[in-house]
Amino acid sequence: MGKLIELPKKGKALIITDIHGNLTDFNKYMNIWDQFKNRDNHLILTGDFIHAMGRENDRSIEIMESVQYQCENSENFHVLLGNHEWSTITKKSVYKAGINQTLNFDELLKDNFGQSYNKELEEYVEFLKKLPIAVRTANKIFISHAGPPRNIKSLDKINHITDKGYNENPPLFQILWNRFEDYTENDLKSFLKTVNCKMMIVGHTPVDGIKLVYKNQLIVSSSYSKGKKAYVELNLKEDIKNSQNLLKMVKYL
């Protein structure tokens, strides 16, 4: 369904957030996935797999190549767009700690590909434009990079959220950029009601492993974090009635 993935009520989903160019952590999660994957299980990488804090340890290209390969060769490997991938599409600079990470990524590509830099960048952009924005599970969990966006009146709006492009598109910007101080508890509840979900799982904001917001949103930091590194092993068959049901599915790297 366009920019929205719907998962059935069977199997499990391994939810990983914000790798940010950390190849060591990425490989650890891929090893977990190798032991975890089967026809009913899924991996969901919620975006921001590129852009490390410094170029010295930035392995974004290796991760990008691996992610592309996995997406092309596995129906159960789902990668969502994050705001850092969005910056590559839109050519808008993203900064962390005063570092222009969009520019750093361009320089990384030039160092690796030389004269074919522009061709490789165009291929990456085309791949990133194909990425979905969100996942909704049959047991009513909504998964995206960030958010929720405001003024979403139907689930179909999520499915067609990029129809107006990647620039000057407030709902898209909000689902990629909004942190918990950018919306209220009522905003979150209204959004979850619209998409018929009970809980929301996002990354984007660095936390100490996990942080529960307004009882209905779980923020997860799998690599770029303020301490512990967490992921979620979501049981897609289980009825999740409250945050405690979801919290017991949190694992640590």
N, C-alpha and C positions, 0 to 999 in steps of 0.2 A: 504493500500500500504506500506508494510514493515515499515520503520522508518518515513514515511511521512503520515500525516493525511490530507485529502482533505475535506473541508467543502463546502456544497452547498450554493447557493445564496438565503437563506431563514433563518429567525430567527435572533438571536443575539448570540454573544460570549462574555462571561465574562472573561477577561484576567487578571490574577493575577501573580505576580512575587515574588520570593525571600522571602519566609516566615521565613526561617532560625530558625526553632525550636520555634517560637513564637506562642504558643497555643492560647493565647488571640486573637491575630489578625486572626489566622487561623479560629477560631470559628466565629469571626465577618464576615469573608468572606463566611463561610458556611451558615450563617444566610441569607446573601444577596442571595446566590445561592438558598436556599430553597424557597425564594420568586420569584426568577428569572426563575427557571428551568421549562421547558415544552418540548414537543417532538421535537420542532424546535430549542431550545436554547442549548448552549453549555458552559461548563466551561473549560478554558485552564489554567493550572498551569504550569508556564514555568521553573520548576526545582528549585533546592536549597531550598527545603522545610525542609531539615534537617540541623543540625549544628548551634546552637546558639553560641553567643560570649563566654558565660561562662556556665559551667555545672550546676550551681545552678538553672538557669531558662531554661534549655534546655529540651523542651518537644518533642524532635524529635521522640521518640518512639510512643507517642500517635498520633502524626500527621502521621507518617508512617503507623500505623495500620488503621487510618481513610482513608487515601489515597488509601491503598490497597482495603479496603472494597468498597469504592466508585467506583474504577476502575472495580471491579468485578461485581458490581451491577447496573452500569449505562453506557450505550453506549455513553452518551453525556458528560462524565466526562473524560477529557483528561489531562494526566500528562506527561510533557516532562522531559527528562534527563537534569540535570544541572551538573556543574563541581563538586559540592560537592557529589552528588550521584555517579558520575563517580569515585570519589576517593574511595568510598566504594567498587566498582567493581574492581578497579585496585590495591587497597591497596597502593596507592600513597598518601603521606601526603599533606594535604591542610592547609595552615596557614592563620590566620587573626590576625593582631596586635600581631604577635609573638606567637600565640596560635595554637598548633597542633590540629586542629578540627577533623581530622580523628582519631587520638588517643583518643581524648575526647569521640567521638561517640562509639568507641570500649569499653571504660571503662563504659560508660553509659549502654551499652548492658550487660556487665558483672554484673553490679550492679543490673540490673532488672531481668536477666534470670539465673544468677549463672552458674551452670554446663551445662545448655542447651544453653549457649551463642553461641557456634559454630553452632549449628543447626539453631538457629534463624538468625544468620548472613548469613548463606548459603541461607536460604529462602528469606531474604531481597535481597541478590545479584541476585538471580534468578528472583525476581520480577523487580528489577531495569533494568536488561538486556532486559526485555520485553518492556520497555518504549520507545515510539517514540522520535524522535529528533526534529521534526518541524511540523508546521501546515501551509498549504497554503489554503487561502479562495478563493472562486469563484470570489469575488470582488477584488482579487489581493493584498492581504495582506499576508506577510510571517512572521511567528512567530516562534521564537526559543529562547533558553536561552541566547545566545550571538552571536557573529559573525558580519559580514559574514565571511565564509571561503574563502580562495583564490583558484584560479585555478579549480573551479567547472565548468565543461563544459556542464552539462545537469542536468535536474531535477532528472533523474534516479540516479545520483551520490548521491543525498541526500537520496533517498529511500534506497540505499544500502550502506550507509556511514559506517555502523558497520561491513560490510562483512569481513574487514581485522582485525577485533578485536577492542579492546578498548585501547590497548597499541600501541605505535609507529604508530599512525594513524593521520597524520597532519590535514586532513580536519575535522575529528571529534574533535580533540583538539581545532581547531580554532573556530568551531561553539559553543563550550562550554566555551571557555576562552577569545576570542578576545574582547578587549575593544576598544572604538572609537579611541584611540591613536595608535592602532595596525594596522589600515587600513586607506586608503585614500578615498576621495570622489569617485574617479574613481573605486576603488575596490568595493565600495558599489553599484555604478550604474551598473557595469559590472555583479555583482552577481544578482541584481534584474532583469536585462535584461535576464539573463540565466534562471531564475526560473519564468519569465513572471509575475513579480509583480511590483507594484508601490511604496509600502511602506513596511517597516520592523519594527516589534515591538519586543523588547528584554528586558531582565532584566539585571542581573549580576553586573552592575556597580551602586553603590549607588549614587542616585541623590536626589535633593529636589523635590520629587514627580515624575516629568517628566523632560526630557531633549531632545530637538530636535537636531539631529545631521545631518549635510549635507542636510537638508530639506527632507530627505527620510527615516530617521530612528528615531523612538521614543523609548527612554529608559525610562522604568517605574520602580519605586521602590514602592512596595506595602506594605512592612513591614520593612525590613532592609534598611533604607534610611538616607539621610542627612537632613531630616526635614519632610515635608509632606509625606503622604502615599497615593499613587494613584493606580487606576486600570482603565481598559478600558472596556466600554460597547460597543463593536463593533457591529454595524448594518451590518449584512452580506448581506442585500438586497441593500444597498446603494452604488452607484458608488462613489468611493473615488478618487477624481481627484488631490488633493494636501494635504499638511499637515494640513491646516486649517479645512478641512473636518474631518480629524482624531482627531484633538485636541478637537473638540467640543464633542467628545465621551468619554473624560477623566473624571473620577469621583474621589472623594477623600473620604477616610475612615473617 
